[in-house]
C-alpha cells in the first residue's frame, strides 16, 4: 500500500471562529488510511531568533501580527525554529509587544506551545511538549540545580494563537518568548536533567475537552512511563465544576498526588494546586507500573456546563543522565496522528496553555516560591486509592 503524506503548513494565517471547531485525526484514521508523518515547514517566516549569550537567554519573536479589535481567534502558520545553544533550559518568560518594544496587553495571547518533533514524551510516543504558555503566564523558572537538556539544532514547532478582546486595534504586535538557559561552563555543578511530562484524561491524541452534563462526570486514562525517574514537580488544569484531579499508581493501588481545585466566592475556578518535591526526593515512577490520571466533575445545573471539562496533569520528572530513551518511532500511528493535529489543528491537539501552563514544561509546579501545595505522596507513603473506577471512562487516544 502506498503511504500518503499530509500537507502540513497553511499558506496564510487563518482566523478561526470562537468555537474553535476542527476535525481531529485519530489513531484509527491514521491506520485505516495508512498515513505517514507530515513534513515540517522548512523554517519560520514570522519567527526571529535572537541569542544573547552574555545574558544567557534566547528570544523567539513571533510577528508582526495584525490584531484588530474584537477579532476572532488568529492562528498564524506553524513556525519551526532551532535552539542555538548547548546547555540546559531553566525557564521562560512571555510578553506581547508593539514594534517599538513597548508591552501590550497579555489578553492578546491565547496560547503558545513549543514542541520538539524529534523527541518523545515520557508517557506516550507523541512529540515532546517542552513549553506551554498562555495569557496568565509571565515568567517561570526552574531551580538552578535543575534543567531541561538542550542542544544546538534542536527543532521546535511553535504553535500559537491570538485574540483581541481589548477593544483597540493593534496593527503591529509581536509575541516574545524568552528562554533562559545555562551552559556547562557556568557552574561547579551541572544541573540535574529533568524532562516535561504530560497526561490527559482524554488520552494523548485528539480533542482534550469533553461535555459535562448535569450530575457527576468521570474520565480517566492509564499509561506507563518509557523511562524510570522521579516526579519533582506537578500541577494540573481543570475547568469550572471540577472536584477531583489525581494521579494514581494502579499497580500499587495508591494515590500519588491529588490536586486541590481553588474556587472564588462565585464558584468560579481560580486555580489548581501544585507541588514541588525537591526536598523529599520526588515520587518514583517506573515503566513496569501503570499510572492513571483521574478527574471528576459535579454539575449542579439542569444543563451542561458552558465551558465543558478538561483534566490534565503536567510537570517535570528527573531522570539519570545514564537513562536510555527508546528511539523515536516516526511511523507510530499515535505519533503520526498527534503531529497531524499539531500542525493542522493545534487549538485541539493538546495543551493549549490557557488558564495554566499545561501540556508542556510545568514551570508553575517548579517555581521557586511554590512548595508542596495539594497532596503529594512519595512512593511508599502514598495513601491507597479507595474509590471505585467502574464508572470511569478510559480512553486510548483512538
HUPEVEN-V216273 format. One record per pair of residues at least 24 apart in sequence whose C-alpha atoms are under 7 Angstrom apart, sorted by the first residue. I is the first residue (numbers start at 1). J is the second residue. D is the distance in whole Angstrom. If there is no record, write none. Layout:
i/j/d
I/J/D
I/J/D
//
This chain:
i/j/d
3/34/6
3/35/6
3/36/6
4/34/7
4/35/5
4/36/6
5/35/6
5/36/5
5/37/7
5/38/6
6/38/5
7/38/7
8/38/6
8/39/6
8/40/6
8/343/6
8/344/6
9/41/6
9/77/6
9/78/6
9/343/7
10/77/6
12/77/6
13/75/6
13/76/4
13/77/5
14/74/6
14/75/5
14/76/6
15/72/6
15/73/6
15/74/5
15/75/6
16/72/6
16/73/5
16/74/6
17/72/6
17/73/6
18/72/6
18/73/6
20/347/7
22/345/6
24/206/6
24/207/7
24/341/6
25/206/7
25/337/6
25/340/7
25/341/6
26/205/7
26/206/6
26/337/6
26/398/5
27/333/6
27/334/6
27/337/6
27/397/7
27/398/5
28/398/6
30/333/6
30/337/6
31/333/6
36/331/6
36/336/6
37/330/7
37/331/7
37/336/5
37/339/7
38/340/7
41/79/7
41/80/6
43/79/6
43/80/5
43/81/6
44/79/5
44/80/5
44/81/6
47/79/7
56/180/6
56/181/6
56/182/6
57/178/6
57/179/5
57/180/4
57/181/6
58/178/6
58/179/5
58/180/7
59/176/6
59/177/6
59/178/4
59/179/6
60/176/6
60/177/5
60/178/6
61/174/7
61/175/6
61/176/4
61/177/6
62/174/6
62/175/5
62/176/6
63/173/6
63/174/5
63/175/7
64/172/5
64/173/5
64/174/5
65/171/7
65/172/5
65/173/5
65/174/6
66/170/6
66/171/4
66/172/5
66/173/6
67/164/6
67/169/6
67/170/5
67/171/6
68/164/7
68/168/7
68/169/4
68/170/6
68/171/7
69/164/6
69/165/7
69/166/7
69/167/5
69/168/5
69/169/5
70/164/5
70/165/5
70/167/6
71/163/6
71/164/6
72/163/6
73/161/7
73/162/6
73/163/5
74/161/6
74/162/5
74/163/6
75/160/6
75/161/5
75/162/7
76/160/7
76/161/7
78/157/7
78/158/6
78/159/5
78/343/6
79/157/6
79/158/5
79/159/7
80/155/7
80/156/6
80/157/5
80/158/6
81/155/6
81/156/5
81/157/7
82/153/5
82/154/5
82/155/5
82/156/6
83/151/7
83/152/5
83/153/5
83/154/5
83/155/6
84/152/5
84/153/6
85/151/6
85/152/4
86/150/6
86/151/4
86/152/5
86/183/7
87/149/6
87/150/5
87/151/6
87/181/7
87/182/6
87/183/5
87/184/6
88/147/5
88/148/5
88/149/4
88/150/5
88/181/5
88/182/5
88/183/7
89/147/5
89/148/5
89/149/6
89/150/7
89/179/7
89/180/6
89/181/4
89/182/7
90/141/6
90/142/5
90/147/5
90/148/7
90/180/6
90/181/5
91/140/5
91/141/4
91/142/6
91/179/6
91/180/5
92/139/6
92/140/6
92/141/6
92/177/7
92/178/5
92/179/4
92/180/6
93/138/5
93/139/4
93/140/6
93/177/6
93/178/5
93/179/7
94/137/7
94/138/6
94/139/7
94/176/6
94/177/5
94/178/6
95/138/7
95/175/6
95/176/5
95/177/7
96/173/7
96/174/6
96/175/5
96/176/6
97/173/6
97/174/5
97/175/6
98/172/6
98/173/5
98/174/6
99/172/6
99/173/7
106/135/5
107/135/6
107/164/7
108/162/6
108/163/5
108/164/5
109/134/6
109/135/5
109/161/7
109/162/5
109/163/6
110/134/6
110/135/6
110/161/5
110/162/5
110/163/6
110/354/6
111/135/7
111/160/6
111/161/5
111/162/7
111/352/6
111/353/5
111/354/6
112/158/7
112/159/6
112/160/4
112/161/6
112/353/7
113/158/6
113/159/5
113/160/6
114/156/6
114/157/6
114/158/5
114/159/7
115/156/5
115/157/5
115/158/7
116/155/6
116/156/5
116/157/6
117/156/7
117/157/7
119/328/6
120/328/6
121/197/6
122/197/6
122/225/5
122/226/6
122/227/7
123/197/7
123/223/6
123/224/6
123/225/4
123/226/6
124/204/7
125/334/7
125/335/6
126/334/6
126/335/5
126/338/6
127/335/7
129/359/6
129/360/4
129/361/7
130/196/6
130/360/5
130/361/5
131/360/4
131/361/5
132/351/7
132/353/5
132/357/5
132/358/6
132/359/6
132/360/5
132/361/7
133/353/5
133/354/7
133/357/5
134/353/5
134/354/4
134/355/7
134/356/7
134/357/7
135/354/6
136/355/7
136/356/7
140/363/5
140/364/7
140/367/6
141/363/6
141/367/6
142/363/7
142/366/6
142/367/6
143/368/6
144/191/7
145/191/5
145/192/6
146/191/5
146/192/5
146/193/6
146/194/6
147/191/5
147/192/6
147/193/5
147/194/6
148/193/6
148/194/5
148/195/6
149/193/6
159/346/7
193/318/6
193/319/6
193/321/7
194/316/6
194/317/5
194/318/4
194/319/6
195/316/5
195/317/5
195/318/6
196/315/6
196/316/4
196/317/6
196/360/6
196/361/5
196/362/7
197/314/6
197/315/6
197/316/6
197/317/7
198/313/6
198/314/4
198/315/7
198/359/6
198/360/7
199/293/7
199/312/6
199/313/5
199/314/6
200/293/7
200/311/6
200/312/4
200/313/6
201/293/6
201/294/6
201/311/6
201/312/6
202/395/6
202/397/7
203/395/6
203/396/6
203/397/5
204/397/6
205/334/7
205/337/7
205/338/5
205/349/7
205/397/5
206/348/7
206/349/6
206/397/7
207/348/5
207/349/6
207/350/7
208/310/6
208/348/7
208/350/6
209/308/6
209/309/5
209/310/5
210/308/6
210/309/5
210/310/7
211/304/7
211/308/5
211/309/6
212/299/7
212/304/5
212/305/6
212/308/5
212/309/6
213/299/7
213/303/6
213/304/4
213/305/7
214/299/5
214/300/6
214/301/6
214/302/6
214/303/6
214/304/6
215/298/5
215/299/5
215/300/6
216/296/7
216/297/6
216/298/5
216/299/6
217/296/6
217/297/5
217/298/7
218/295/6
218/296/5
218/297/7
218/391/7
218/392/5
218/393/6
219/294/6
219/295/6
219/296/7
219/392/5
219/393/5
219/394/6
220/292/7
220/293/6
220/294/4
220/295/6
220/392/6
220/393/6
220/394/5
221/292/6
221/293/6
221/294/7
221/394/5
221/395/6
222/290/7
222/291/5
222/292/4
222/293/7
223/290/6
223/291/5
223/292/7
224/287/5
224/289/6
224/290/5
224/291/6
225/286/6
225/287/5
226/287/6
227/286/7
227/287/6
227/325/7
228/285/6
228/286/4
228/287/6
228/319/7
229/284/6
229/285/6
229/286/7
229/317/6
229/318/5
229/319/5
230/282/5
230/283/5
230/284/4
230/285/6
230/317/5
230/318/5
230/319/7
231/282/5
231/283/5
231/284/6
231/316/6
231/317/4
231/318/6
232/276/6
232/277/5
232/278/6
232/282/5
232/283/7
232/316/6
232/317/6
232/318/7
233/275/6
233/276/5
233/277/6
233/315/5
233/316/5
233/365/5
233/366/5
234/274/6
234/275/5
234/276/7
234/314/6
234/315/4
234/316/7
234/365/5
235/273/6
235/274/4
235/275/7
235/313/6
235/314/6
235/315/6
235/362/7
235/365/5
236/272/6
236/312/5
236/313/4
236/314/6
236/358/7
237/272/7
237/311/6
237/312/5
237/313/6
237/356/6
237/358/6
238/309/7
238/310/5
238/311/5
238/312/7
239/269/7
239/309/5
239/310/6
240/268/6
240/269/5
241/297/5
241/298/6
241/299/6
242/296/6
242/297/4
242/298/6
243/296/6
243/297/5
243/298/7
244/295/5
244/296/5
245/294/6
245/295/5
245/296/7
246/293/6
246/294/5
246/295/7
247/291/7
247/292/6
247/293/5
247/294/7
248/291/5
248/292/5
248/293/6
249/290/6
249/291/5
249/292/6
250/290/5
250/291/5
250/292/6
251/289/5
251/290/6
253/384/6
253/385/6
254/382/6
254/383/5
254/384/4
254/385/5
255/382/6
255/383/6
255/384/6
255/385/5
256/376/6
256/377/5
256/378/7
256/382/6
257/375/5
257/376/4
257/377/6
258/374/6
258/375/5
258/376/7
259/374/5
259/375/6
260/374/5
273/373/6
273/374/5
274/365/5
274/372/7
274/373/5
274/374/6
275/365/6
275/371/6
275/372/4
275/373/5
275/374/6
275/376/7
276/365/6
276/366/6
276/370/6
276/371/5
276/372/5
277/372/7
282/378/6
283/378/5
283/379/6
284/379/6
312/358/7
313/358/7
314/358/6
314/359/6
314/360/7
314/362/6
315/361/6
315/362/5
315/365/6
316/361/7
316/362/7
//
